[in-house]
């Protein structure tokens, strides 16, 4: 069965991977800020927002990671893996 990522042109896949990397960096900043706020012992009225932020970020991180993996495989061609290419 063909994967949608296999149909992405290499140049577009590279640009999308760059975008995914930049988004990942932005998300990581928010993750760290959320952690620091939670460690500071926010008032009860703010804890709900910290937990909402944490749960939303968890889902976003998984989606971003999956998309980046698909794009990496599309860029290398079907049947290849990033690790196999790096070792070659």
C-alpha positions as CSV (number, residue, x, y, z in Angstrom):
1,X,0.0,0.0,0.0
2,X,1.4,3.4,-1.0
3,X,1.9,6.0,1.7
4,X,0.9,9.6,1.0
5,X,4.3,10.8,2.1
6,X,5.9,8.7,-0.8
7,X,4.2,11.1,-3.3
8,X,5.7,14.3,-1.9
9,X,8.4,15.8,-4.1
10,X,11.8,15.8,-2.4
11,X,12.2,19.6,-2.4
12,X,8.8,20.1,-0.9
13,X,9.5,17.4,1.7
14,X,12.7,19.2,2.7
15,X,10.8,22.5,3.1
16,X,8.1,20.8,5.2
17,X,10.8,19.1,7.4
18,X,12.3,22.6,8.0
19,X,8.9,23.9,9.0
20,X,8.3,20.9,11.2
21,X,11.6,21.5,12.9
22,X,10.8,25.2,13.5
23,X,7.4,24.3,14.9
24,X,9.0,21.6,17.1
25,X,11.4,24.2,18.6
26,X,8.5,26.6,19.3
27,X,6.5,23.8,20.9
28,X,9.4,22.8,23.1
29,X,9.6,26.4,24.5
30,X,6.0,26.2,25.4
31,X,6.5,22.7,27.0
32,X,9.3,24.0,29.1
33,X,7.4,27.1,30.2
34,X,4.4,24.9,31.1
35,X,6.7,22.7,33.2
36,X,8.3,25.6,35.0
37,X,4.9,27.2,35.8
38,X,3.6,23.9,37.1
39,X,6.7,23.5,39.3
40,X,6.2,27.0,40.7
41,X,3.0,25.9,42.3
42,X,0.4,28.1,40.5
43,X,-2.8,29.1,42.3
44,X,-5.7,26.6,42.0
45,X,-7.4,28.8,39.4
46,X,-4.4,28.5,37.1
47,X,-3.8,24.8,37.5
48,X,-6.6,23.9,35.1
49,X,-4.9,26.0,32.4
50,X,-1.5,24.4,33.0
51,X,-3.1,20.9,32.7
52,X,-5.0,21.9,29.6
53,X,-1.8,23.2,28.0
54,X,0.1,20.1,29.0
55,X,-2.4,17.7,27.5
56,X,-2.7,19.7,24.3
57,X,1.0,19.8,23.9
58,X,1.3,16.1,24.3
59,X,-1.0,15.4,21.4
60,X,0.7,18.1,19.3
61,X,4.2,16.6,19.9
62,X,3.0,13.2,18.8
63,X,1.4,14.5,15.6
64,X,4.5,16.6,14.7
65,X,6.9,13.7,15.3
66,X,4.8,11.4,13.1
67,X,4.7,14.0,10.3
68,X,8.4,14.6,10.5
69,X,9.1,10.8,10.2
70,X,6.8,10.5,7.2
71,X,8.5,13.4,5.5
72,X,12.0,12.0,6.2
73,X,11.0,8.7,4.6
74,X,9.5,10.5,1.6
75,X,12.7,12.5,1.2
76,X,14.9,9.4,1.3
77,X,12.5,7.3,-0.9
78,X,10.4,4.4,0.0
79,X,12.1,1.5,1.7
80,X,14.8,3.7,3.3
81,X,15.2,4.9,6.8
82,X,17.0,7.9,8.2
83,X,19.3,5.6,10.2
84,X,20.1,3.4,7.3
85,X,21.1,6.5,5.2
86,X,23.1,8.0,8.0
87,X,25.1,4.7,8.4
88,X,25.8,4.3,4.7
